[in-house]
Amino acid sequence: MSENSSQDDTTPTGIRALLAWLLLLLFKITLVAFLVLGTVLVLTQLAGALFAQQTLVSGAMDVLFAPTTACAAITGLAGFAIAYVLKWDTSD
Protein backbone atom coordinates (compact mmCIF):
# COMPACT_ATOMS: atom_id res chain seq x y z
CA MET A 1 0.00 0.00 0.00
CA SER A 2 1.17 3.52 -0.67
CA GLU A 3 1.58 6.13 2.03
CA ASN A 4 -1.35 8.16 0.67
CA SER A 5 -3.78 5.33 1.25
CA SER A 6 -2.82 5.25 4.94
CA GLN A 7 -4.61 8.56 5.58
CA ASP A 8 -7.71 8.17 7.68
CA ASP A 9 -11.20 9.27 6.64
CA THR A 10 -11.07 12.46 8.68
CA THR A 11 -8.25 14.11 6.71
CA PRO A 12 -9.93 16.39 4.18
CA THR A 13 -8.71 16.28 0.61
CA GLY A 14 -9.71 18.03 -2.59
CA ILE A 15 -12.99 19.89 -2.46
CA ARG A 16 -13.55 18.94 1.21
CA ALA A 17 -10.24 20.59 2.14
CA LEU A 18 -11.18 23.76 0.27
CA LEU A 19 -14.65 23.81 1.82
CA ALA A 20 -13.20 23.26 5.29
CA TRP A 21 -10.74 26.12 4.74
CA LEU A 22 -13.49 28.48 3.54
CA LEU A 23 -15.80 27.56 6.40
CA LEU A 24 -13.03 28.03 8.94
CA LEU A 25 -12.22 31.44 7.45
CA LEU A 26 -15.91 32.42 7.61
CA PHE A 27 -16.08 31.13 11.19
CA LYS A 28 -13.07 33.17 12.31
CA ILE A 29 -14.20 36.38 10.62
CA THR A 30 -17.76 36.23 11.96
CA LEU A 31 -16.55 35.18 15.43
CA VAL A 32 -14.38 38.28 15.70
CA ALA A 33 -17.15 40.43 14.21
CA PHE A 34 -19.84 39.33 16.64
CA LEU A 35 -17.52 39.57 19.65
CA VAL A 36 -16.48 43.11 18.69
CA LEU A 37 -20.05 44.17 17.87
CA GLY A 38 -21.35 42.66 21.10
CA THR A 39 -18.68 44.41 23.12
CA VAL A 40 -19.43 47.75 21.46
CA LEU A 41 -23.15 47.21 22.06
CA VAL A 42 -22.71 46.47 25.76
CA LEU A 43 -20.20 49.27 26.37
CA THR A 44 -22.40 51.79 24.56
CA GLN A 45 -25.41 50.75 26.60
CA LEU A 46 -23.32 50.92 29.78
CA ALA A 47 -22.22 54.45 28.91
CA GLY A 48 -25.83 55.38 28.20
CA ALA A 49 -26.93 53.97 31.54
CA LEU A 50 -24.13 55.71 33.45
CA PHE A 51 -24.84 59.08 31.85
CA ALA A 52 -28.64 58.62 31.94
CA GLN A 53 -28.97 58.83 28.16
CA GLN A 54 -31.88 56.62 27.16
CA THR A 55 -31.40 57.42 23.47
CA LEU A 56 -27.85 56.04 23.62
CA VAL A 57 -29.07 52.78 25.17
CA SER A 58 -31.96 52.26 22.76
CA GLY A 59 -30.03 53.62 19.78
CA ALA A 60 -27.20 51.13 20.32
CA MET A 61 -29.74 48.34 20.47
CA ASP A 62 -31.46 49.53 17.30
CA VAL A 63 -28.23 49.83 15.33
CA LEU A 64 -26.09 46.95 16.62
CA PHE A 65 -28.48 44.18 17.67
CA ALA A 66 -29.33 42.82 14.21
CA PRO A 67 -25.76 42.68 12.84
CA THR A 68 -24.46 41.18 16.09
CA THR A 69 -27.13 38.50 16.08
CA ALA A 70 -26.59 37.77 12.37
CA CYS A 71 -22.83 37.35 12.87
CA ALA A 72 -23.41 35.07 15.86
CA ALA A 73 -25.85 32.94 13.85
CA ILE A 74 -23.45 32.65 10.91
CA THR A 75 -20.64 31.69 13.30
CA GLY A 76 -22.76 28.93 14.79
CA LEU A 77 -23.84 27.58 11.43
CA ALA A 78 -20.27 27.68 10.08
CA GLY A 79 -19.04 25.76 13.13
CA PHE A 80 -21.80 23.22 12.66
CA ALA A 81 -20.93 22.80 8.98
CA ILE A 82 -17.21 22.43 9.74
CA ALA A 83 -18.02 19.51 12.02
CA TYR A 84 -19.72 17.71 9.11
CA VAL A 85 -17.08 18.56 6.51
CA LEU A 86 -14.26 17.37 8.75
CA LYS A 87 -16.34 14.42 10.01
CA TRP A 88 -15.76 15.25 13.66
CA ASP A 89 -17.06 12.82 16.23
CA THR A 90 -19.70 14.90 17.99
CA SER A 91 -20.84 12.15 20.34
CA ASP A 92 -18.58 13.38 23.17
N, CA, C and O of each residue as an XYZ file, in Angstrom:
368
protein
N       0.830     -1.187      0.000
C       0.000      0.000      0.000
C       0.870      1.244      0.000
O       1.952      1.247      0.587
N       0.420      2.270     -0.635
C       1.168      3.520     -0.668
C       0.899      4.320      0.604
O      -0.045      4.037      1.342
N       1.735      5.311      0.845
C       1.579      6.134      2.034
C       0.307      6.965      1.988
O      -0.279      7.251      3.032
N      -0.131      7.356      0.796
C      -1.351      8.163      0.669
C      -2.583      7.388      1.093
O      -3.527      7.982      1.614
N      -2.604      6.106      0.890
C      -3.783      5.333      1.251
C      -3.863      5.093      2.748
O      -4.873      4.590      3.238
N      -2.796      5.451      3.495
C      -2.817      5.249      4.938
C      -3.507      6.402      5.669
O      -3.686      6.335      6.885
N      -3.901      7.466      4.942
C      -4.613      8.565      5.578
C      -5.979      8.087      6.031
O      -6.641      7.308      5.345
N      -6.393      8.568      7.203
C      -7.712      8.170      7.680
C      -8.804      8.988      6.993
O      -8.524      9.907      6.224
N     -10.040      8.635      7.286
C     -11.196      9.271      6.644
C     -11.408     10.714      7.068
O     -12.121     11.457      6.393
N     -10.801     11.123      8.178
C     -11.065     12.464      8.684
C     -10.145     13.518      8.094
O     -10.365     14.705      8.332
N      -9.135     13.143      7.341
C      -8.252     14.110      6.711
C      -8.900     14.596      5.417
O      -9.079     13.822      4.477
N      -9.255     15.892      5.375
C      -9.933     16.393      4.175
C      -8.977     16.492      2.988
O      -7.815     16.871      3.135
N      -9.479     16.151      1.840
C      -8.710     16.276      0.610
C      -9.597     16.897     -0.462
O     -10.823     16.834     -0.380
N      -8.976     17.489     -1.454
C      -9.713     18.032     -2.590
C     -10.710     19.095     -2.205
O     -10.386     20.059     -1.512
N     -11.932     18.902     -2.668
C     -12.988     19.889     -2.460
C     -13.356     20.003     -0.982
O     -13.721     21.083     -0.518
N     -13.262     18.888     -0.233
C     -13.545     18.943      1.212
C     -12.531     19.824      1.930
O     -12.891     20.552      2.855
N     -11.269     19.766      1.515
C     -10.236     20.592      2.143
C     -10.498     22.073      1.856
O     -10.364     22.913      2.746
N     -10.867     22.384      0.627
C     -11.184     23.762      0.267
C     -12.406     24.256      1.028
O     -12.408     25.374      1.543
N     -13.432     23.439      1.102
C     -14.647     23.814      1.819
C     -14.356     24.002      3.302
O     -14.857     24.946      3.914
N     -13.560     23.124      3.885
C     -13.197     23.264      5.291
C     -12.433     24.557      5.524
O     -12.672     25.248      6.515
N     -11.507     24.897      4.613
C     -10.735     26.123      4.738
C     -11.651     27.350      4.650
O     -11.518     28.282      5.444
N     -12.568     27.348      3.697
C     -13.491     28.479      3.535
C     -14.416     28.627      4.739
O     -14.664     29.738      5.207
N     -14.922     27.506      5.235
C     -15.804     27.560      6.403
C     -15.063     28.035      7.641
O     -15.607     28.792      8.445
N     -13.821     27.591      7.796
C     -13.029     28.029      8.936
C     -12.723     29.524      8.850
O     -12.744     30.223      9.864
N     -12.443     30.009      7.657
C     -12.219     31.440      7.454
C     -13.479     32.229      7.799
O     -13.410     33.234      8.506
N     -14.630     31.774      7.301
C     -15.907     32.419      7.614
C     -16.161     32.401      9.116
O     -16.594     33.403      9.686
N     -15.895     31.270      9.755
C     -16.085     31.131     11.194
C     -15.240     32.153     11.953
O     -15.742     32.840     12.843
N     -13.966     32.250     11.604
C     -13.066     33.166     12.310
C     -13.470     34.623     12.123
O     -13.465     35.403     13.075
N     -13.819     34.985     10.896
C     -14.204     36.375     10.622
C     -15.478     36.751     11.371
O     -15.536     37.806     12.004
N     -16.490     35.905     11.306
C     -17.758     36.233     11.960
C     -17.646     36.126     13.479
O     -18.360     36.826     14.196
N     -16.758     35.260     13.982
C     -16.548     35.176     15.427
C     -15.991     36.493     15.949
O     -16.492     37.040     16.932
N     -14.959     36.999     15.292
C     -14.375     38.278     15.699
C     -15.411     39.395     15.556
O     -15.528     40.257     16.426
N     -16.155     39.370     14.459
C     -17.150     40.427     14.214
C     -18.216     40.450     15.298
O     -18.541     41.519     15.814
N     -18.771     39.285     15.659
C     -19.845     39.335     16.640
C     -19.316     39.619     18.041
O     -20.032     40.203     18.854
N     -18.091     39.227     18.342
C     -17.524     39.575     19.648
C     -17.259     41.080     19.749
O     -17.533     41.692     20.781
N     -16.733     41.668     18.689
C     -16.481     43.111     18.691
C     -17.805     43.880     18.732
O     -17.961     44.815     19.517
N     -18.753     43.482     17.883
C     -20.047     44.174     17.869
C     -20.766     44.042     19.212
O     -21.358     45.003     19.702
N     -20.711     42.866     19.793
C     -21.349     42.657     21.096
C     -20.714     43.498     22.182
O     -21.403     44.053     23.038
N     -19.394     43.588     22.142
C     -18.684     44.412     23.124
C     -19.034     45.885     22.959
O     -19.281     46.581     23.944
N     -19.056     46.359     21.723
C     -19.428     47.753     21.460
C     -20.862     48.005     21.912
O     -21.151     49.047     22.498
N     -21.749     47.072     21.648
C     -23.152     47.210     22.062
C     -23.261     47.349     23.577
O     -23.927     48.256     24.076
N     -22.615     46.457     24.296
C     -22.709     46.474     25.762
C     -22.050     47.724     26.348
O     -22.602     48.350     27.253
N     -20.877     48.088     25.836
C     -20.197     49.271     26.368
C     -20.970     50.550     26.064
O     -21.004     51.466     26.885
N     -21.584     50.613     24.898
C     -22.398     51.786     24.562
C     -23.616     51.875     25.463
O     -23.971     52.956     25.934
N     -24.253     50.744     25.700
C     -25.408     50.752     26.601
C     -24.995     51.081     28.030
O     -25.727     51.760     28.750
N     -23.820     50.601     28.442
C     -23.322     50.920     29.777
C     -23.074     52.424     29.909
O     -23.440     53.032     30.915
N     -22.456     53.013     28.897
C     -22.219     54.455     28.915
C     -23.548     55.208     28.954
O     -23.686     56.197     29.674
N     -24.512     54.740     28.185
C     -25.832     55.379     28.196
C     -26.504     55.278     29.548
O     -27.170     56.215     29.990
N     -26.331     54.138     30.210
C     -26.926     53.975     31.540
C     -26.210     54.845     32.579
O     -26.849     55.443     33.444
N     -24.886     54.908     32.484
C     -24.128     55.709     33.449
C     -24.396     57.198     33.307
O     -24.421     57.922     34.303
N     -24.595     57.657     32.093
C     -24.843     59.078     31.851
C     -26.330     59.400     31.680
O     -26.687     60.505     31.270
N     -27.186     58.441     31.993
C     -28.643     58.618     31.943
C     -29.110     59.105     30.570
O     -29.924     60.022     30.468
N     -28.586     58.483     29.527
C     -28.966     58.829     28.157
C     -29.740     57.657     27.534
O     -29.149     56.744     26.958
N     -31.034     57.701     27.657
C     -31.880     56.623     27.155
C     -31.724     56.442     25.654
O     -31.777     55.315     25.161
N     -31.534     57.522     24.927
C     -31.400     57.418     23.471
C     -30.137     56.660     23.082
O     -30.117     55.977     22.059
N     -29.085     56.773     23.886
C     -27.853     56.037     23.624
C     -28.064     54.541     23.832
O     -27.569     53.723     23.057
N     -28.794     54.194     24.872
C     -29.066     52.784     25.165
C     -29.939     52.172     24.076
O     -29.603     51.124     23.524
N     -31.049     52.819     23.767
C     -31.955     52.260     22.760
C     -31.386     52.386     21.344
O     -31.624     51.526     20.496
N     -30.641     53.451     21.097
C     -30.032     53.624     19.781
C     -28.992     52.548     19.488
O     -28.916     52.043     18.368
N     -28.194     52.200     20.490
C     -27.201     51.134     20.321
C     -27.893     49.813     20.020
O     -27.440     49.034     19.182
N     -28.978     49.578     20.706
C     -29.735     48.343     20.468
C     -30.326     48.332     19.054
O     -30.280     47.313     18.366
N     -30.867     49.444     18.636
C     -31.465     49.525     17.300
C     -30.432     49.317     16.193
O     -30.715     48.663     15.190
N     -29.245     49.871     16.377
C     -28.228     49.831     15.330
C     -27.421     48.529     15.347
O     -27.131     47.970     14.290
N     -27.061     48.048     16.526
C     -26.091     46.948     16.618
C     -26.680     45.562     16.870
O     -25.998     44.558     16.661
N     -27.928     45.492     17.314
C     -28.479     44.183     17.674
C     -28.577     43.237     16.483
O     -28.142     42.089     16.573
N     -29.136     43.696     15.381
C     -29.332     42.823     14.215
C     -28.006     42.324     13.625
O     -27.877     41.125     13.379
N     -27.016     43.197     13.389
C     -25.760     42.682     12.843
C     -25.028     41.755     13.817
O     -24.394     40.789     13.394
N     -25.114     42.043     15.106
C     -24.459     41.180     16.094
C     -25.103     39.799     16.091
O     -24.408     38.783     16.099
N     -26.411     39.767     16.081
C     -27.129     38.495     16.079
C     -26.886     37.731     14.786
O     -26.734     36.510     14.813
N     -26.848     38.424     13.658
C     -26.591     37.767     12.373
C     -25.192     37.153     12.349
O     -25.019     36.019     11.903
N     -24.199     37.896     12.825
C     -22.832     37.354     12.868
C     -22.737     36.148     13.791
O     -22.050     35.177     13.475
N     -23.420     36.205     14.924
C     -23.410     35.073     15.857
C     -24.075     33.842     15.229
O     -23.599     32.720     15.402
N     -25.162     34.055     14.510
C     -25.850     32.939     13.855
C     -24.983     32.322     12.757
O     -24.910     31.099     12.637
N     -24.334     33.156     11.966
C     -23.452     32.647     10.908
C     -22.284     31.878     11.509
O     -21.882     30.842     10.979
N     -21.733     32.383     12.619
C     -20.640     31.691     13.300
C     -21.081     30.307     13.751
O     -20.358     29.329     13.559
N     -22.246     30.220     14.341
C     -22.757     28.931     14.792
C     -22.997     27.963     13.649
O     -22.649     26.786     13.746
N     -23.583     28.445     12.577
C     -23.839     27.585     11.425
C     -22.542     27.138     10.748
O     -22.431     25.997     10.301
N     -21.563     28.045     10.676
C     -20.268     27.678     10.082
C     -19.570     26.615     10.938
O     -18.994     25.668     10.402
N     -19.620     26.767     12.240
C     -19.036     25.763     13.125
C     -19.722     24.411     12.986
O     -19.073     23.365     12.997
N     -21.022     24.447     12.857
C     -21.795     23.221     12.663
C     -21.419     22.553     11.340
O     -21.255     21.335     11.280
N     -21.284     23.351     10.290
C     -20.926     22.804      8.981
C     -19.505     22.251      8.968
O     -19.244     21.229      8.335
N     -18.587     22.918      9.661
C     -17.206     22.428      9.740
C     -17.168     21.035     10.358
O     -16.401     20.177      9.922
N     -17.986     20.817     11.361
C     -18.023     19.506     12.016
C     -18.417     18.411     11.018
O     -17.887     17.302     11.084
N     -19.322     18.703     10.113
C     -19.717     17.713      9.109
C     -18.655     17.538      8.020
O     -18.370     16.418      7.595
N     -18.084     18.635      7.580
C     -17.079     18.561      6.508
C     -15.853     17.792      6.979
O     -15.291     16.988      6.236
N     -15.444     18.041      8.210
C     -14.258     17.367      8.746
C     -14.586     16.032      9.417
O     -13.698     15.337      9.909
N     -15.866     15.689      9.428
C     -16.342     14.421     10.005
C     -15.892     14.245     11.451
O     -15.380     13.196     11.842
N     -16.102     15.312     12.238
C     -15.758     15.255     13.656
C     -16.710     14.328     14.370
O     -17.878     14.224     13.995
N     -16.226     13.656     15.391
C     -17.062     12.818     16.229
C     -17.717     13.722     17.257
O     -17.056     14.176     18.191
N     -18.995     13.987     17.103
C     -19.700     14.900     17.988
C     -20.436     14.191     19.108
O     -21.273     14.796     19.778
N     -20.137     12.912     19.321
C     -20.844     12.154     20.338
C     -20.284     12.384     21.743
O     -20.839     11.880     22.719
N     -19.186     13.141     21.852
C     -18.577     13.382     23.171
C     -19.388     14.313     23.993
O     -19.016     14.620     25.126
